[in-house]
Amino acid sequence: MTRVRTRRLRETFAILLSLAVPFSYPVENPASASPTSPSPARMTPVTLARVPGTSIVYLMGYVKCGPKLCVRLARTTDEGATFTAVTPPPVADRTQVQYVNSYELVFANREVGFAEVGLVSPSTFYVTFNGAKTWHKEKVPFGNRIEGFATTSKNIYAVTAKFEKKLNKGDGGDKDYRLARSSLTSLHWSSTPIPNSNFTWGFLGPIAAFGSNIWISEQRSHELLVRSHDYGKTLTTLVLPYPALGSVAGCALTATSLVTLWAQCPTGMQVQFYYSDDGGARWTLIDPVSQIMGTGGGYFDPVSSNLGYLDVGLMHDGLYRITNHAHSVKFVGTFKCVNPLVFTGEADGLGLCGGNYSPPSRLFRTTNGGATWTRVTNY
């Protein structure tokens, strides 16, 4: 199980931010830092990552180290009441990273986690097998760029791309998209070509996985759903009836069971949300917040097969709880934030806040399902 990943929306905001706020630092991990000792400087938070099936949440951010920024990673097991510092993924010397959208961080279980490091299109891949005590660099399998990855209780799946610049081929050159897979215990990769992906125009959405099932949203002239029921060994394509999963960039999918899927679909300046309980064959548009202005922020957090939260951002002023197979959408409170939102259950959640078109800078927690929020400063 993996939480929804909104790479393409965040890429868009990162590009806008880099134009509006052209500010970056070389990022390093100071050799003298102890992973179990809190930093004397308070972290500026950037992203949250939930460990499936647990109350563990990781918080990643930066502290200023002289003229540079140092990466920090902290972990909470009690919904943000306390945090413990752990070792962050390393960053190569002289790597220039905007202080937003620098990482994709996913944990499969208490011990195994993965991180992508880079700018808009991460190309460095790290893995931990001991709960963020240490990290190891992993070669990108079957390509030179990672387009997204997801984990299950036993496996990791990555969409990789091989880009070759060629004359008269446009900016992207030739592309070879593949679905790479490996067990969590020992990274030995195999791969399968992704159907329809060598397109001149089109997009792949972030991958979703649960058990033996894999799903990838594709956007071409039709809305397509690539599926596998055998751990990604064979892939088939389902053509969806409009408007299901209509998108300009592929939909971000989250699988919460073998048949339950949530979808977040950018439609240009706006975003729509869908739910399926039959493995993606049919989709329900989530009302009454079926569409929001993506430029106003917002964050979608599917928690389980029958529970999701949607913060509709600064331009809409509301946090909603989604239940009853996506047929019940209830306003639960106000949370004017545009950054990651992570719930570990119906009551307990953490959220990052920044201003409109501003990076995260504050962490809040709720213990009553989002009705009220309390500022957290102990990280």
Buried (B, 14 or more C-beta within 10 A) or exposed (E): BBBBBBBBBBBBBBBEBBEEBEEBBBBBBEEEBEBEEBBEEEBBBBBBBBBBEEBBBBBBBBBEBEEEBBBBBBBBBEBBEEBBBBBBBBBEEEBEBBBBBBBBBBBBBBBBBBBBBBBBEBEBBBBBBEBBEBBEEBEBBBBEBBBBBBBBEEBBBBBBBBBEEEEEEEEEEEBBBBBBBBEBEEBEBBBBEBBBBEBEEBBBBBBBBBBBBBBBBBBBEEBBBBBBBEBBEEBEBEEBEEBBBBBEBBBBBBBBBEBBBBBBBBBEEBBBBBBBBEBBEEBBBBEEBBBBBBBBBBBBBBBBBBBBBBBBBBBBEBBBBBBEEBEEBEBBBBBBBBBBBBBBEBEBBBBBBBBEBBBBBBBBBBBEBBBBBEEBEEB
